[in-house]
Amino acid sequence: MTVMLVISGVLLFVSAVLICYRAFGGPNSLDRLVGVDALLAIAICGLAVWAVYSRDTTVAPSIVALALVGFIGSVSIARFRVRDEQ
């Protein structure tokens, strides 16, 4: 089980590095928003992997809070964003 958790952590780290390119170098603001949402989802998955590895359930409220903040942030940015110059 430990091997699977380590593999999961490494894959999450690699995907986070690849998604940083999308978040920092996106051609427009919606591409950057998708990158930040993906990074948040990777952080949530990383916390879940850590909770399984450490067998500690006290991290569960922070997972829920991150998911809620990510959802509200994405909806508010998508709603009130200014159009990019083409």
C-alpha positions, 0 to 999 in steps of 0.5 A: 500500500505504501508503494501505491501511495508513493506512486500517487504522490509522485504522479500528483507532483509531476502533474502539478508541475505540468499544470503550472505551465498552464496556470502561469503561461495561459494565453487568456484568463480562462486558461489560467483559471482552468490551470488554477482549478486543476492545481487546487484539485491536485492539492485536494488529491494530495491531501487525500493521499496524505490522509490515507498514508497517515491514517489521520482524518483530521485533514478531511475538513480542510479538503472540504473547505478547499473544494468549497473555496475552489468552487466559489472562486471559480464561479465568481471569476467566471462570472465577473471576469473582463474580456481579454484583448485579442 
